[in-house]
Amino acid sequence: GIFEDGDYMVTIEVEITQDQAWSPTLEFKVALEDPEGCILVPDGSICRVKIIDDDKFPSNRYREELEEVSEESIENINQWGLFAEYVSLNVSQPGMRWRTYVSIVCDQLHNLYLFFLLTARTYLVNVVFDQDSNDDTSSKIVTLWRGSESALQVRIDAARLVAVMYVLPMLILHIWDYMKLKIDIEGHSRVFLQKAIFRKYLNYSEASRQAVRVSHMQVALLSNTTDLAKAYVSVLEMVKMIGKLVLLMIFMLTQDPDSAWVLVVMPGLMLVWGICRSRALSEASDYAGPLKKILIDLTTEVCAKYRLIADYAQRPQMNDLFQRRADELRRSEIPESQVELNNNYFPKWLGPIFSGAYIAWASEYVLTKEMSLGVFLATLSVFSEVSGDFSSLYERVMEVNTRLDALKTLTIYFNMETEVLLCKTMNRKRRQATKDAWAAALKNAPPAPEMGLLRSDLIPIRLENLCFSFPPGIHNLGRHVFELKNVNLSVAQGQLVAVVGPHGSGKGTFMRLLAQTIFPTSGAILLPMHLRVLFVGQLPVLFDRSIWYNLVFGRPDFNDIRLLETMLQELEMDTVLQLMGPELDARIEARRTTKRLTSADLKSLRDWKARGSLEGSPASSRRFSGSPDRRQSGAARVLVESVGTRGSRASPTHDTHLRGKYSRLGGSEDDDDNDDASSNTDDEESEEMESFMKMCWGGAGSEEDIEIDEDHSWQDMLSFTEQVKLCLIRAMLMNPEVLVLHRPFHNYDIYTQKKVLDVLLKHKENRGLGLPKADWANRRPRTIFFTPESMEQAKAADVIWQIDAARKTIKQISATDLQEGFHPTKQQDHR
């Protein structure tokens, strides 16, 4: 067992594979299962461990230069050296090494086929079709029928054999090229980069997120990753071309050694030309690159703010602005195209020049029979092939050189600051504070059973020497800049806390501090480690997905439709209930029959809704069936606890078994001390991505594994107020122990404000809105921080915290000390 008699906290060690290769921040989860003699809190029996990788992308070779990430520092790095490190990183990814080696080897089949063609052509001209040759030439002819007596038939048979050998290798080449598409080196390379940068962005610090525009991140995800993946494939194509040139050199050395010097001079000239012209191409592309981002930014902003443009009748202004930006981009691309054209024409010139020189030199030897016609024609063909191959090789090199800009951009984005180290520091403080509080709580008698509390529920939420200020240059508004100095406060769990202050006093910033979406400059906000915290802003944030997906976003495995309907009815969300009616009925039926609900099923339901059936099937008349909420299943919980298991409560007289489940996920606030981790197999990478995307897009762990399409037309049918309510229901459905609500009453009329306040009070008192009251004692207390709009709302709170922006502090006050506008009083100042 994990917990023995007297244990209240246990450390579970999980071995992490050490690897010096770069990898984005990864996570795995550890789940406690199969409890014996105890009941696990469903939302507290899973711990996500974040693996911090402090290596630099693409490797630590340029660690010093990448310590301070900027375009200037990237320019100081040798770009081809940086690209070589990326190639090494990409090859090391699971499944990529064998794909690369197989591609390199099998691509040589094309080269061997070309070598055969050149040899066969020479053989046909010099042997098969040369009837004026000596008699001993006939012995060189390969015949199909050795008994043939006719010399002419011998030559015809040899020609037919060569014809067959011309065709047969094409089957092998076709099969390989088809298999090469299935191997999909470019696709795997691109997806590796896309997964990595997506995961990296989810762990960016606040400053990093502000520094990277959304449109630029979209370009990085869709365009830059594709460019870099194509550059990797170009390297493999270059290896293929080099193999081809080696075979051509062997052919020339065996057939016409005097012409082999061409294979040395021609690539030497191209190399010199490429070195001289690469900077010109890079500079031309550098000029056009920023203009492309400007045009993308403009397009994104116009699409996002179309309503404002239309309302102010400024479509012509936007059209003119777009036309100017598009014309600027067009003009900037002309120099790049000119440089690229001149670069590409240089190897095309070399082919005719060398071929012409060879014809002028070798024609005399052909006419005097000193050189066979077959060798002459084959050598001319080699010149053409070599010229074309060198031209293609040169274009590939220039293509990779151009795509190095994508590598620069991704290197910057991959090495930007993340918040994981800061989260780690804050969590260590919380962990130590929780341990200390536990040690003190164990010295006291346990709470009375009728209180429904455990010792860990008595640990207060504390602000300890809290200091905060924005970095220099951010929110530089003089005396209005929000700042806190040495704030010390505490509040018991299970309280409704009103945070008040006049307009502009920094309530929003403080609420984000409480929710730990931003972090103190010094000091700490100490919440017990087993408590989950959720921040809900005043504006609705909805995904362009189904209503169900938006409601259960915080709990993808949720399946208690009865509870959901109860919560929606509490806030009088009849429109949402009607819109969800067909989908809820289908989910109930799918769960009953274990049928998989597909996107086609939901489309049929929407069609049915469009025909008017929705109005004839109100939510109140639906039949409900299926299993009860899984959180409430099982025997009554033994009221003993363990902080070390993230909220699980274990009996000291029974064993709790741990069955580890490891799957890399994204988006948590827990972390661990491990610095590096590496993937083991390609299958693990596939499972990781599947798990990650399921977590992001819903359906992970769903009992009925329902597929939802992306219809979001329902948003147009909901009022702004209904959308705000939906976000509040989503938060209470997740049911965190600490809920931080910034201006939750701002968007409602007086009646609805009272209704929302009543719902919040029910949520706090019942430790979860709509949950069975019989299990009240088996749930942890719910603490709610909120910013009120009126005196009445503030007085309904158990505790009131007053922000005094002038004195950079926060004080706890009584309801009688409240002033209109929530301004601090002089009496409060002297406390």
C-alpha positions in Angstrom: 0.0 0.0 0.0 1.0 3.6 -0.4 -0.2 4.9 3.0 0.6 3.0 6.2 -0.8 3.6 9.7 -0.2 7.2 10.7 0.9 8.5 7.3 -0.7 11.7 6.1 1.8 12.5 3.3 3.8 10.2 1.1 6.3 10.9 -1.7 5.9 8.9 -4.8 9.0 8.7 -7.0 8.7 8.4 -10.8 11.9 7.8 -12.7 12.5 10.2 -15.6 14.7 9.4 -18.5 17.5 11.9 -18.7 18.3 13.2 -22.2 20.3 16.2 -23.3 18.4 16.6 -26.5 16.0 19.6 -26.7 12.3 18.9 -26.1 9.4 21.3 -25.3 7.9 21.2 -21.8 6.0 17.9 -21.4 3.7 16.5 -18.9 2.6 13.1 -17.6 -0.1 12.4 -15.0 -0.1 10.0 -12.1 -3.5 8.7 -11.0 -4.4 7.0 -7.8 -6.8 4.2 -8.4 -8.4 1.1 -6.8 -8.8 2.6 -3.3 -9.1 0.1 -0.4 -10.5 1.4 2.9 -10.9 5.0 1.6 -12.5 7.0 -1.1 -10.6 9.2 -3.5 -11.8 12.7 -4.4 -12.5 12.3 -8.1 -10.9 15.7 -9.0 -8.1 15.3 -6.6 -6.8 11.8 -7.3 -4.8 12.9 -10.4 -1.6 14.8 -10.3 0.0 16.2 -13.5 3.7 16.5 -13.4 5.4 19.0 -15.7 8.9 18.1 -17.0 11.0 21.2 -17.4 13.5 21.1 -20.2 16.1 24.0 -20.0 17.9 23.0 -23.2 18.0 25.4 -26.1 16.4 24.8 -29.5 17.7 23.2 -31.6 20.7 22.3 -29.3 22.9 23.6 -26.6 25.7 24.3 -29.1 24.6 27.9 -29.3 23.4 28.2 -25.7 25.4 31.3 -24.9 24.1 33.2 -28.0 20.5 32.1 -27.2 20.4 33.1 -23.6 18.9 36.5 -24.6 16.6 35.7 -27.6 16.4 38.4 -30.2 16.7 38.8 -33.9 20.2 40.4 -33.4 21.5 37.4 -31.4 20.1 35.0 -34.0 21.9 36.9 -36.8 25.2 36.4 -34.9 24.9 32.6 -35.2 26.1 30.7 -38.3 22.8 29.9 -40.1 24.0 26.7 -41.7 25.5 25.6 -38.4 22.1 26.3 -36.8 20.4 24.3 -39.6 22.8 21.4 -39.1 21.8 21.2 -35.4 18.1 21.2 -36.4 18.8 18.3 -38.8 20.4 16.4 -36.0 17.5 17.1 -33.7 15.0 16.0 -36.3 16.8 12.8 -37.1 16.8 11.9 -33.3 13.0 12.0 -33.1 11.3 8.7 -32.7 10.7 7.0 -36.1 12.6 9.7 -38.0 16.0 8.0 -38.1 14.9 4.8 -40.0 12.7 6.9 -42.3 15.6 9.0 -43.2 18.0 6.1 -43.8 15.5 4.2 -45.8 14.8 7.2 -47.9 18.5 7.9 -48.6 19.2 4.3 -49.6 16.1 3.7 -51.7 16.4 7.0 -53.5 19.6 5.7 -55.0 17.4 3.3 -57.1 16.6 6.3 -59.4 20.3 6.9 -59.7 21.1 3.3 -60.5 18.4 3.3 -63.1 20.0 6.3 -64.7 23.4 4.6 -64.7 21.8 1.7 -66.4 20.2 3.9 -69.1 23.5 5.6 -69.9 25.3 2.2 -70.1 22.5 0.7 -72.2 22.5 3.6 -74.6 26.2 3.3 -75.1 25.9 -0.4 -75.6 23.2 -0.1 -78.2 25.1 2.5 -80.2 28.6 1.0 -80.0 27.7 -2.7 -80.1 24.1 -3.6 -81.1 23.6 -1.1 -83.9 27.2 -0.8 -85.1 27.1 -3.3 -87.9 30.4 -2.0 -89.3 32.3 -3.1 -86.3 34.8 -6.1 -86.2 33.5 -9.6 -85.9 34.6 -9.9 -82.3 32.1 -7.3 -81.4 29.3 -9.7 -81.9 30.5 -11.8 -79.0 29.7 -8.8 -76.8 26.1 -9.0 -77.7 23.8 -10.7 -75.2 21.3 -12.9 -76.9 18.0 -14.3 -75.7 18.4 -17.4 -77.8 21.9 -18.7 -77.9 21.1 -21.1 -80.7 20.3 -18.4 -83.2 22.6 -18.5 -86.2 21.6 -15.2 -87.8 23.8 -12.2 -86.8 21.0 -9.9 -87.5 18.6 -11.9 -85.3 21.3 -11.8 -82.5 21.3 -8.0 -82.6 17.5 -7.8 -82.7 17.2 -10.1 -79.7 19.8 -8.0 -77.8 17.9 -4.8 -78.5 14.6 -6.4 -77.3 16.3 -7.5 -74.1 17.5 -4.0 -73.5 14.0 -2.8 -74.2 12.6 -5.1 -71.6 15.2 -3.9 -69.1 14.2 -0.3 -69.9 10.7 -1.0 -68.6 11.0 -3.4 -65.7 12.8 -1.1 -63.2 10.0 1.4 -63.5 7.7 -0.9 -61.5 10.2 -0.9 -58.6 10.6 2.9 -58.8 6.9 3.4 -58.8 6.4 1.2 -55.8 9.2 3.0 -53.9 7.8 6.5 -54.7 4.4 5.4 -53.5 5.9 4.0 -50.3 7.8 7.2 -49.8 4.5 9.1 -49.7 3.4 6.7 -46.9 6.6 7.3 -45.0 5.9 11.0 -45.2 9.1 12.4 -43.8 8.0 16.0 -44.5 4.7 15.5 -42.7 6.3 13.9 -39.6 8.9 16.7 -39.5 6.3 19.3 -39.7 4.0 17.8 -37.1 6.9 17.5 -34.7 7.6 21.2 -35.0 3.9 22.1 -34.8 3.3 20.0 -31.7 6.4 21.4 -30.1 5.6 25.1 -30.7 2.0 24.6 -29.8 3.0 23.1 -26.5 5.7 25.7 -26.0 3.1 28.5 -26.5 0.8 27.1 -23.9 3.6 27.5 -21.4 4.7 31.0 -22.4 5.1 33.6 -19.7 2.8 36.6 -19.8 5.5 38.7 -21.4 6.2 36.2 -24.1 2.5 35.9 -25.0 2.3 39.7 -25.3 5.5 39.8 -27.5 4.1 37.3 -30.0 1.1 38.4 -32.1 -1.6 35.8 -32.6 -1.2 36.1 -36.4 2.6 35.6 -36.2 2.1 32.4 -34.2 -0.4 31.2 -36.8 2.2 31.8 -39.5 4.8 30.0 -37.4 2.5 27.0 -36.9 1.3 26.7 -40.5 4.0 28.3 -42.7 7.3 28.3 -40.9 7.1 24.7 -39.7 6.2 23.7 -43.2 9.2 25.6 -44.7 11.6 24.0 -42.2 10.2 20.5 -42.8 10.6 21.1 -46.6 14.2 22.2 -46.0 14.9 18.9 -44.2 13.4 17.0 -47.2 15.6 19.2 -49.5 18.7 17.9 -47.7 17.6 14.4 -48.5 17.1 15.4 -52.1 20.6 16.9 -52.1 22.0 13.6 -50.9 20.2 11.8 -53.7 21.7 14.3 -56.2 25.1 13.8 -54.8 24.7 10.0 -55.3 23.7 10.7 -58.8 26.7 12.8 -59.5 29.0 10.1 -58.1 27.6 7.5 -60.5 27.9 9.9 -63.4 31.5 10.6 -62.5 32.1 6.8 -62.4 30.5 6.5 -65.9 32.6 9.3 -67.4 35.8 7.9 -65.9 35.1 4.5 -67.4 33.9 5.8 -70.8 35.8 9.1 -71.4 38.4 9.8 -68.7 39.6 12.9 -70.6 36.3 14.7 -70.0 36.1 14.0 -66.2 37.6 17.4 -65.4 34.2 18.8 -66.2 32.8 17.2 -63.1 35.3 19.1 -61.0 35.2 22.5 -62.7 31.4 22.8 -63.0 30.5 22.2 -59.3 33.5 24.4 -58.3 32.1 27.3 -60.3 28.6 26.8 -58.9 30.0 26.7 -55.3 31.8 30.0 -55.8 28.7 31.6 -57.4 26.4 30.3 -54.6 28.7 31.7 -51.8 28.8 35.1 -53.6 25.1 35.3 -54.2 23.6 33.7 -51.0 23.8 37.0 -49.1 22.0 38.9 -51.9 19.1 36.4 -51.8 18.9 36.5 -48.0 18.8 40.3 -47.9 16.1 40.4 -50.6 13.9 37.9 -48.6 14.6 39.8 -45.4 13.0 42.9 -46.9 9.9 41.1 -48.1 9.4 39.0 -44.9 8.3 41.8 -42.5 5.9 43.2 -45.1 4.2 39.8 -45.3 3.7 39.9 -41.5 2.2 43.4 -41.8 -0.3 42.2 -44.4 -1.2 39.2 -42.3 -1.7 41.4 -39.2 -3.9 43.8 -41.2 -6.0 40.9 -42.5 -6.4 39.4 -39.1 -7.4 42.6 -37.5 -9.9 43.5 -40.2 -11.6 40.1 -39.9 -11.7 40.3 -36.1 -13.0 43.9 -36.0 -15.2 43.9 -39.1 -18.3 45.1 -37.1 -16.5 48.2 -36.0 -15.3 49.0 -39.5 -18.8 48.5 -40.9 -20.5 50.5 -38.2 -18.3 53.5 -38.8 -18.6 53.0 -42.6 -14.8 52.8 -43.0 -14.7 49.9 -45.5 -13.1 52.2 -48.2 -10.4 53.2 -45.7 -9.6 49.6 -45.0 -9.7 48.7 -48.7 -7.2 51.5 -49.5 -4.9 50.5 -46.6 -5.0 46.8 -47.7 -4.2 47.8 -51.3 -1.2 49.9 -50.2 0.1 47.1 -48.1 -0.4 44.5 -50.8 1.3 46.8 -53.4 4.3 47.3 -51.0 4.6 43.5 -50.6 4.4 43.0 -54.4 7.1 45.6 -55.0 9.3 44.1 -52.3 9.1 40.6 -53.9 10.4 41.7 -57.2 14.0 42.1 -56.1 13.9 38.7 -54.5 12.5 37.1 -57.6 15.2 38.9 -59.7 18.0 37.6 -57.5 16.5 34.1 -57.5 16.2 34.2 -61.3 19.8 35.3 -61.8 21.0 32.7 -59.3 19.1 29.9 -61.0 20.2 30.8 -64.5 23.9 30.5 -63.7 23.9 26.7 -63.7 21.6 26.7 -66.7 24.3 28.7 -68.6 27.0 26.3 -67.6 25.3 23.3 -69.3 25.2 24.7 -72.9 28.7 26.3 -72.5 30.3 23.0 -71.5 28.3 21.0 -74.0 29.2 23.4 -76.8 32.9 23.3 -75.9 32.8 19.5 -75.8 31.2 19.2 -79.2 33.8 21.5 -80.7 36.6 19.6 -79.0 35.4 16.0 -79.6 33.9 16.2 -83.0 37.3 15.7 -84.6 37.9 12.5 -82.6 34.5 11.1 -83.6 35.1 11.8 -87.3 38.5 10.2 -87.2 37.1 7.1 -85.4 39.3 7.8 -82.4 36.1 8.1 -80.3 33.1 6.0 -80.7 29.8 7.7 -81.5 28.2 6.0 -78.6 30.7 7.4 -76.1 30.3 10.8 -77.7 26.5 10.8 -77.4 26.6 9.3 -74.0 29.1 12.0 -72.8 26.8 14.7 -74.2 23.9 13.2 -72.4 26.0 13.1 -69.2 26.8 16.8 -69.7 23.1 17.5 -69.9 22.4 15.4 -66.9 25.2 16.9 -64.9 24.2 20.4 -65.8 20.6 19.7 -64.8 21.6 18.0 -61.6 24.0 20.7 -60.6 21.2 23.2 -61.4 18.8 21.3 -59.2 21.3 20.9 -56.5 22.1 24.6 -56.6 18.4 25.4 -56.4 18.0 23.1 -53.5 20.8 24.8 -51.7 19.3 28.2 -52.4 15.9 26.9 -51.3 17.3 25.8 -48.0 19.1 29.1 -47.7 15.8 30.9 -48.2 14.0 28.7 -45.7 16.6 29.5 -43.0 14.5 32.5 -42.2 11.8 30.1 -40.9 14.4 28.5 -38.7 15.4 31.9 -37.3 11.8 32.7 -36.4 11.1 29.3 -34.9 14.4 29.5 -32.9 13.2 32.7 -31.4 9.8 31.4 -30.5 11.1 28.1 -29.1 13.6 29.8 -26.8 11.3 32.5 -25.4 10.7 32.7 -21.7 8.1 30.3 -20.2 6.4 30.4 -16.8 7.2 26.9 -15.8 10.2 27.8 -13.6 8.2 30.6 -11.9 5.4 28.1 -11.4 7.9 25.7 -9.9 9.2 28.3 -7.5 5.7 29.3 -6.4 4.6 25.7 -6.0 7.6 24.9 -3.8 6.5 27.7 -1.5 2.9 26.4 -1.5 4.1 22.9 -0.8 6.4 23.9 2.1 3.6 26.1 3.5 1.2 23.3 3.3 3.5 20.9 5.0 4.1 23.4 7.8 0.4 24.0 8.2 -0.3 20.2 8.2 2.3 19.7 11.0 0.5 22.4 13.1 -3.0 21.0 12.3 -2.0 17.5 13.5 -1.4 18.9 16.9 -5.0 20.0 17.2 -8.1 17.9 17.7 -10.0 17.0 14.4 -13.1 19.1 13.6 -16.5 17.9 14.7 -18.1 15.4 12.3 -21.1 17.7 11.8 -18.9 20.4 10.3 -17.9 18.2 7.4 -14.3 19.3 7.6 -11.0 17.7 7.7 -7.8 19.0 9.2 -6.6 20.1 5.7 -9.8 22.1 5.3 -8.7 24.3 8.2 -5.6 25.5 6.5 -6.2 29.1 5.6 -5.5 30.9 2.3 -2.8 33.4 3.1 -1.1 36.4 1.4 2.4 36.6 2.9 4.5 39.7 2.4 2.9 40.1 -1.1 4.5 42.6 -3.3 3.6 43.3 -7.0 4.6 45.8 -9.6 4.5 45.7 -13.4 7.9 45.5 -15.2 9.3 48.9 -16.4 7.6 50.1 -19.5 4.3 48.1 -18.9 1.2 50.1 -18.0 3.3 53.2 -17.6 0.5 55.4 -16.4 2.2 57.4 -13.7 0.4 57.5 -10.4 -2.3 55.0 -11.6 0.1 52.1 -11.9 -1.1 49.2 -9.7 1.4 48.2 -7.1 1.3 46.3 -3.8 3.8 46.3 -1.0 4.0 43.8 1.9 0.4 42.7 2.0 -0.4 40.2 4.7 -3.9 38.7 4.8 -5.6 35.3 5.4 -9.0 33.9 5.0 -10.5 30.5 5.9 -11.5 28.1 3.3 -15.2 28.0 2.4 -15.7 31.8 2.6 -17.3 34.2 0.1 -14.8 37.0 -0.2 -15.6 40.4 -1.8 -12.7 42.3 -3.2 -13.6 46.0 -3.4 -12.0 49.2 -4.5 -12.7 52.2 -6.7 -12.5 52.2 -10.4 -8.9 51.8 -11.6 -7.6 50.6 -8.3 -6.3 47.3 -9.7 -9.0 44.8 -8.8 -8.6 42.9 -12.0 -4.8 42.6 -11.6 -5.2 41.4 -8.0 -7.8 38.8 -9.0 -5.4 37.5 -11.5 -2.8 37.3 -8.8 -5.1 35.3 -6.6 -5.8 32.9 -9.5 -2.1 32.7 -10.2 -2.3 33.6 -13.8 0.3 36.3 -13.0 2.8 36.1 -10.2 4.0 38.4 -7.4 7.2 40.3 -7.6 8.0 39.0 -4.2 6.2 37.3 -1.3 3.6 34.6 -2.0 -0.1 33.8 -2.2 -0.2 30.5 -0.2 -3.0 28.2 -1.1 -3.0 24.6 0.2 -1.5 22.4 -2.5 -4.6 20.3 -2.9 -6.8 23.2 -3.9 -7.6 23.9 -7.5 -8.0 27.5 -8.6 -10.0 28.9 -11.5 -10.2 32.4 -12.8 -13.3 33.7 -14.7 -13.2 37.1 -16.3 -16.1 39.5 -17.0 -16.2 38.8 -20.8 -17.4 35.5 -22.2 -14.8 33.3 -23.9 -16.4 30.5 -26.0 -14.9 28.0 -28.4 -16.3 27.7 -31.9 -17.6 24.2 -31.0 -20.8 22.8 -29.7 -22.6 24.0 -26.5 -21.8 20.8 -24.8 -18.1 21.1 -25.5 -18.0 24.6 -24.1 -19.9 23.6 -20.9 -17.8 20.5 -20.1 -14.4 22.0 -21.2 -13.1 21.8 -17.7 -14.3 18.3 -17.3 -14.1 16.3 -20.5 -15.3 13.1 -18.9 -18.5 14.7 -17.5 -21.6 12.7 -18.3 -24.2 13.7 -15.7 -26.9 15.3 -17.8 -29.3 15.6 -14.9 -26.8 17.8 -13.0 -26.2 19.9 -16.0 -29.9 20.6 -16.5 -30.3 21.5 -12.9 -27.5 24.0 -13.1 -28.8 25.6 -16.2 -32.3 25.8 -14.7 -30.8 27.6 -11.6 -29.7 30.4 -13.9 -32.9 30.3 -15.9 -31.0 29.4 -19.1 -34.1 28.1 -21.1 -32.6 29.1 -24.5 -29.5 27.0 -23.9 -31.7 24.1 -22.7 -33.8 24.3 -25.8 -30.8 24.5 -28.1 -29.2 21.5 -26.4 -32.4 19.5 -26.3 -31.8 17.2 -29.3 -28.1 16.7 -28.5 -28.8 15.8 -24.9 -31.5 13.3 -26.0 -29.1 11.8 -28.4 -26.3 11.5 -25.7 -28.7 9.8 -23.4 -29.7 7.3 -26.0 -26.1 6.8 -27.1 -25.1 6.1 -23.5 -28.1 3.7 -23.0 -27.4 1.7 -26.2 -23.6 2.2 -26.1 -23.9 3.7 -29.6 -21.2 6.0 -30.8 -22.7 9.4 -31.7 -21.1 10.8 -34.8 -21.0 14.1 -36.5 -23.5 12.8 -39.1 -25.9 12.0 -36.2 -25.6 15.5 -34.9 -26.2 16.9 -38.4 -29.4 15.0 -38.6 -30.4 16.4 -35.2 -29.7 19.9 -36.4 -31.7 19.4 -39.5 -34.6 18.1 -37.3 -34.2 21.2 -35.1 -34.3 23.4 -38.2 -37.6 21.8 -39.3 -39.2 23.1 -36.1 -39.1 19.9 -34.0 -37.1 21.7 -31.3 -40.1 23.8 -30.2 -42.2 20.7 -29.9 -39.7 18.9 -27.6 -39.0 21.2 -24.7 -36.2 20.3 -22.4 -38.6 19.8 -19.5 -40.2 16.9 -21.2 -37.1 14.9 -21.9 -36.7 11.4 -20.5 -33.6 10.9 -18.5 -31.7 7.6 -18.1 -28.2 6.4 -17.6 -25.8 6.0 -14.8 -25.6 8.6 -12.0 -22.7 11.0 -11.7 -19.6 8.9 -11.3 -18.3 11.3 -8.8 -21.0 10.2 -6.4 -20.7 6.5 -6.9 -19.1 4.1 -4.3 -19.4 3.8 -0.6 -19.4 6.6 1.8 -15.9 8.1 2.2 -13.8 7.7 5.3 -13.0 11.2 6.6 -9.2 10.8 6.6 -6.9 12.6 4.2 -3.7 13.0 2.4 -2.4 16.2 1.0 0.5 14.5 -0.8 -1.9 12.8 -3.2 -3.4 16.1 -4.4 -6.6 16.0 -2.5 -7.2 12.2 -2.1 -8.2 11.1 1.4 -6.7 7.9 2.6 -7.5 5.8 5.6 -4.5 5.4 7.9 -5.7 1.8 8.6 -6.0 0.7 5.0 -3.8 0.6 2.0 -4.3 2.7 -1.1 -2.9 1.3 -4.3 -1.3 3.3 -7.0 -1.5 2.3 -10.6 0.6 4.7 -12.6 -0.8 6.1 -15.8 1.6 8.1 -17.9 0.5 10.1 -20.9 2.0 13.4 -21.9 -0.6 16.1 -21.8 -0.5 19.9 -22.0 -1.8 22.8 -19.9 -1.4 22.3 -16.2 0.1 24.4 -13.4 2.0 21.7 -11.6 5.6 20.9 -12.2 8.4 18.8 -11.0 12.2 19.1 -10.6 13.2 17.0 -13.6 15.1 18.8 -16.2 15.0 16.6 -19.2 12.9 13.8 -20.8 13.0 11.9 -24.0 10.4 10.0 -25.9 10.8 6.3 -26.3 8.9 5.2 -29.4 7.0 6.6 -32.3 3.9 4.9 -30.9 4.3 6.9 -27.7 4.5 10.1 -29.7 1.3 9.2 -31.5 -0.5 8.3 -28.3 0.8 11.6 -26.7 -0.6 13.7 -29.5 -3.9 11.8 -29.5 -4.2 12.3 -25.7 -3.2 16.0 -26.0 -5.6 16.8 -28.8 -8.4 15.0 -27.0 -7.7 17.1 -24.0 -7.7 20.3 -26.0 -10.7 19.5 -28.2 -12.9 17.4 -25.9 -13.9 13.8 -25.6 -10.9 12.5 -23.7 -12.0 9.8 -21.3 -15.7 10.3 -22.3 -17.7 7.2 -21.3 -19.6 7.2 -24.6 -16.7 8.6 -26.7 -19.0 11.0 -28.6 -17.7 12.8 -31.6 -18.7 16.4 -32.0 -18.4 18.5 -35.1 -17.6 22.2 -35.1 -21.0 23.8 -35.7 -21.1 27.0 -33.7 -24.2 28.7 -35.2 -25.8 28.5 -31.8 -23.7 31.4 -30.6 -25.7 33.7 -32.9 -28.9 32.6 -31.1 -27.6 33.4 -27.6 -27.7 36.9 -26.1 -24.5 38.3 -24.6 -26.0 37.8 -21.2 -26.7 34.1 -21.9 -23.1 33.7 -23.1 -21.8 35.1 -19.8 -24.0 32.8 -17.9 -22.7 29.9 -19.9 -19.2 30.7 -18.9 -20.2 30.8 -15.2 -21.9 27.4 -15.5 -18.8 26.0 -17.1 -16.8 27.2 -14.1 -19.2 25.8 -11.5 -19.4 22.5 -13.5 -15.6 22.2 -13.1 -16.3 22.9 -9.4 -12.8 24.0 -8.3 -12.1 24.5 -4.6 -11.2 28.2 -5.2 -13.2 30.2 -7.7 -12.0 33.7 -8.6 -14.7 35.8 -10.4 -13.8 39.2 -11.7 -17.0 41.4 -12.0 -19.4 38.5 -12.3 -22.4 40.8 -12.0 -21.3 43.5 -14.5 -23.3 42.2 -17.5 -26.7 41.7 -15.8 -29.7 43.7 -14.8 -30.7 44.0 -11.2 -32.9 41.0 -11.2 -30.3 38.8 -12.8 -27.6 40.1 -10.5 -29.6 38.9 -7.5 -30.2 35.5 -9.2 -26.4 35.1 -9.9 -25.6 36.1 -6.3 -28.1 33.5 -5.0 -26.5 30.9 -7.2 -23.0 31.7 -5.9 -24.2 31.4 -2.4 -25.8 28.0 -3.1 -22.6 26.9 -4.8 -20.6 27.8 -1.7 -23.0 26.4 0.9 -23.6 23.1 -1.0 -19.9 22.8 -2.0 -21.0 22.5 -5.6 -24.1 23.8 -7.3 -26.8 21.1 -7.8 -24.8 18.3 -6.2 -26.5 15.9 -3.8 -26.8 17.4 -0.3 -26.4 14.0 1.2 -22.8 14.0 0.1 -22.1 17.5 1.3 -19.6 16.4 4.0 -17.6 14.3 1.4 -16.7 17.5 -0.5 -14.1 20.1 0.3 -15.2 23.6 1.2 -15.6 26.0 -1.8 -14.1 29.5 -1.5 -15.2 32.2 -3.9 -13.4 35.5 -4.4 -15.4 38.1 -6.4 -15.5 41.8 -7.2 -19.0 43.3 -6.5 -20.8 46.0 -8.4 -22.9 47.3 -5.5 -22.9 47.7 -1.8 -25.6 45.0 -1.4 -23.4 42.4 -3.2 -20.4 43.3 -1.1 -22.4 43.0 2.2 -23.5 39.5 1.2 -19.9 38.3 1.5 -18.4 36.7 4.5 -15.2 38.6 4.2 -14.4 42.0 2.5 -11.0 43.0 1.3 -10.5 46.6 0.5 -7.8 47.7 -2.1 -6.1 51.0 -1.2 -4.2 51.8 -4.4 -2.8 55.1 -2.9 -1.1 53.2 0.0 -0.4 50.1 -2.1 -2.0 47.8 0.3 -5.1 45.6 0.9 -7.0 45.5 4.2 -9.8 43.4 5.6 -12.8 45.6 6.5 -16.3 45.1 7.9 -19.5 45.8 6.0 -20.1 48.9 8.1 -16.8 50.4 6.7 -18.0 50.2 3.1 -18.2 53.6 1.3 -19.9 54.6 -1.9 -17.7 53.8 -4.9 -15.7 51.5 -2.6 -13.3 54.2 -1.7 -11.1 53.5 1.4 -11.9 55.6 4.5 -9.5 57.4 6.8 -10.4 55.0 9.6 -9.4 52.1 7.4 -6.1 53.9 6.6 -5.1 54.0 10.3 -5.9 50.4 11.0 
